[in-house]
C-alpha cells in the first residue's frame, strides 16, 4: 500500500477565500469613504465649468466688439430671463441682430448677481472693449449649497477696463472678495 504525505505536496499559487473576503471588505470600506469626496469633486468641476463658460462668453463678446468695432451684447437667451437658463452673445451686423455664440441651461446651478438676486440683465461691450455701464460680478454656485459649504463658489468679475477674471470663494463663506 502506498502512503501519501500531504505535507510534501506543492501548494498551488493563488489566494484563499479568506484572503479574498478580507480584501473585498477593505475595498468596500475605502469606496464608502471616497464617494462623498467624489461627489464634491463632480459638483466643484461643474461650478468651475459654468464659470469658465461665462468667462469665455464675456471674452468672446469683448474681442468681437474690438475686432468688429461695434457694440456686442451678452445676456440671457430670453429677454428678462435668467443666466442660469442659458445666454447668448449678439451684435447688430449690417442692420441685422446676429447671434455670435450661445450657451444652454445650467442644471442644478445658480447664477446670481451680488445680493443673491438672479441675474437677468444684459451687458454690452463698447467698441473699445469696455462695458458700457460700470462693472459686473456674477456668482456661480450649486443650487442648494449645504451648510457648511463643501465646495467653493466661483465669481466672474469684469472690471472698468472690460477685463474678465474668475475668483474662487476658497474659505467657503459665500464671498469671493475675501478669498
VMD Tcl script that draws the C-alpha trace (Angstrom):
set ca {
  {0.00 0.00 0.00}
  {1.13 3.42 -0.87}
  {1.05 6.27 1.66}
  {0.56 9.89 0.68}
  {2.36 12.58 2.56}
  {0.12 15.66 2.31}
  {2.79 17.94 3.74}
  {5.13 17.20 0.86}
  {2.63 18.28 -1.87}
  {3.25 21.61 -3.56}
  {0.94 24.39 -2.65}
  {-0.92 25.86 -5.62}
  {-0.46 29.58 -6.27}
  {-3.43 31.85 -5.59}
  {-5.48 33.31 -2.79}
  {-7.60 31.60 -0.22}
  {-11.25 32.51 0.14}
  {-10.49 34.21 3.47}
  {-7.86 36.44 1.87}
  {-10.27 37.41 -0.92}
  {-13.10 38.20 1.51}
  {-10.84 40.42 3.67}
  {-9.69 42.28 0.55}
  {-13.30 42.85 -0.59}
  {-14.30 44.16 2.86}
  {-11.35 46.59 2.96}
  {-12.12 47.75 -0.58}
  {-15.79 48.30 0.38}
  {-14.80 50.48 3.35}
  {-12.45 52.57 1.19}
  {-15.11 53.10 -1.50}
  {-17.67 54.11 1.14}
  {-15.26 56.74 2.46}
  {-14.36 58.04 -1.03}
  {-17.87 58.51 -2.52}
  {-18.74 61.79 -0.68}
  {-15.43 63.34 -1.74}
  {-16.01 62.19 -5.30}
  {-19.47 63.84 -5.33}
  {-17.91 67.11 -4.12}
  {-15.32 66.84 -6.89}
  {-18.06 66.47 -9.50}
  {-20.01 69.48 -8.17}
  {-16.84 71.58 -7.95}
  {-15.98 70.71 -11.55}
  {-19.48 71.69 -12.73}
  {-19.22 75.07 -10.96}
  {-15.76 75.70 -12.44}
  {-17.02 74.72 -15.88}
  {-20.03 77.05 -15.72}
  {-17.88 79.96 -14.54}
  {-15.41 79.24 -17.34}
  {-18.25 79.20 -19.89}
  {-19.45 82.63 -18.72}
  {-15.85 83.85 -18.78}
  {-15.50 82.60 -22.36}
  {-18.75 84.28 -23.47}
  {-17.67 87.61 -21.99}
  {-14.21 87.29 -23.53}
  {-15.70 86.49 -26.95}
  {-18.02 89.49 -26.66}
  {-15.14 91.80 -25.76}
  {-12.89 90.57 -28.54}
  {-15.70 90.74 -31.12}
  {-16.53 94.30 -30.06}
  {-12.92 95.37 -30.56}
  {-12.42 93.36 -33.76}
  {-15.65 94.43 -35.47}
  {-15.64 97.97 -33.99}
  {-19.29 97.56 -32.88}
  {-21.18 97.13 -29.63}
  {-21.63 93.48 -28.61}
  {-24.18 92.34 -26.02}
  {-24.12 89.35 -23.69}
  {-27.32 88.34 -21.90}
  {-29.86 85.64 -21.11}
  {-31.34 83.67 -24.03}
  {-34.74 85.28 -23.49}
  {-35.37 88.94 -22.68}
  {-35.80 89.25 -18.93}
  {-34.72 85.64 -18.49}
  {-32.10 84.33 -16.11}
  {-28.49 83.49 -16.95}
  {-28.92 80.03 -15.43}
  {-31.31 79.25 -18.32}
  {-28.63 79.98 -20.91}
  {-27.08 83.04 -22.53}
  {-26.02 84.38 -25.89}
  {-23.58 86.85 -27.42}
  {-25.24 89.10 -30.01}
  {-24.33 92.05 -32.20}
  {-26.03 94.17 -34.83}
  {-24.10 93.47 -38.04}
  {-25.25 95.18 -41.21}
  {-28.51 96.21 -39.57}
  {-29.35 92.62 -38.55}
  {-29.25 91.21 -35.00}
  {-26.74 88.35 -35.23}
  {-26.07 85.65 -32.63}
  {-22.30 85.13 -32.32}
  {-22.34 82.49 -29.59}
  {-24.87 80.74 -27.38}
  {-24.90 78.53 -24.28}
  {-27.60 76.24 -22.89}
  {-29.14 75.67 -19.47}
  {-27.06 75.09 -16.33}
  {-28.85 72.38 -14.36}
  {-28.67 72.36 -10.55}
  {-26.58 75.55 -10.50}
  {-27.37 79.20 -9.86}
  {-26.00 82.35 -11.44}
  {-26.62 85.28 -9.12}
  {-25.75 88.94 -9.04}
  {-24.46 90.47 -5.80}
  {-27.11 90.47 -3.11}
  {-28.35 87.00 -4.03}
  {-30.68 88.12 -6.82}
  {-30.96 86.14 -10.03}
  {-29.07 87.82 -12.87}
  {-31.42 88.89 -15.63}
  {-29.67 91.90 -17.10}
  {-27.64 92.12 -20.30}
  {-24.15 93.57 -20.58}
  {-22.82 95.46 -23.56}
  {-19.21 95.82 -24.59}
  {-18.47 99.03 -26.45}
  {-16.15 99.28 -29.46}
  {-13.22 99.99 -27.15}
  {-13.69 96.68 -25.23}
  {-15.13 98.27 -22.09}
  {-18.54 97.67 -20.57}
  {-20.93 100.48 -21.40}
  {-22.20 100.58 -17.79}
  {-19.86 100.08 -14.84}
  {-18.54 96.74 -13.63}
  {-20.00 93.26 -13.42}
  {-19.95 90.46 -10.85}
  {-21.81 87.15 -11.14}
  {-21.67 84.31 -8.62}
  {-21.88 80.71 -9.85}
  {-22.85 78.21 -7.18}
  {-24.71 74.97 -6.58}
  {-28.49 75.50 -6.50}
  {-28.87 74.50 -2.82}
  {-25.50 74.74 -1.09}
  {-25.20 72.69 2.09}
  {-24.27 74.26 5.41}
  {-21.35 74.29 5.93}
  {-20.27 74.67 2.31}
  {-18.15 71.83 1.00}
  {-17.46 73.28 -2.44}
  {-16.32 76.86 -3.17}
  {-18.47 79.00 -5.44}
  {-16.93 80.96 -8.32}
  {-17.30 84.66 -9.08}
  {-16.98 86.07 -12.58}
  {-15.83 89.70 -12.44}
  {-15.46 92.35 -15.13}
  {-13.56 95.48 -14.16}
  {-13.82 99.01 -15.58}
  {-11.40 98.22 -18.40}
  {-13.58 95.28 -19.53}
  {-11.09 92.64 -18.41}
  {-12.72 89.41 -17.19}
  {-11.44 87.22 -14.35}
  {-12.78 84.37 -12.23}
  {-12.16 84.13 -8.48}
  {-12.97 81.36 -6.03}
  {-14.52 81.54 -2.58}
  {-11.76 79.39 -1.09}
  {-12.79 79.97 2.54}
  {-16.36 78.98 1.56}
  {-18.17 81.85 3.30}
  {-20.22 82.91 0.26}
  {-17.98 85.86 -0.59}
  {-15.30 85.67 -3.28}
  {-13.83 89.06 -2.36}
  {-12.12 87.81 0.80}
  {-10.67 84.59 -0.51}
}
mol new
graphics top color blue
foreach p $ca { graphics top sphere $p radius 0.5 }
foreach p [lrange $ca 0 end-1] q [lrange $ca 1 end] { graphics top cylinder $p $q radius 0.2 }
display resetview
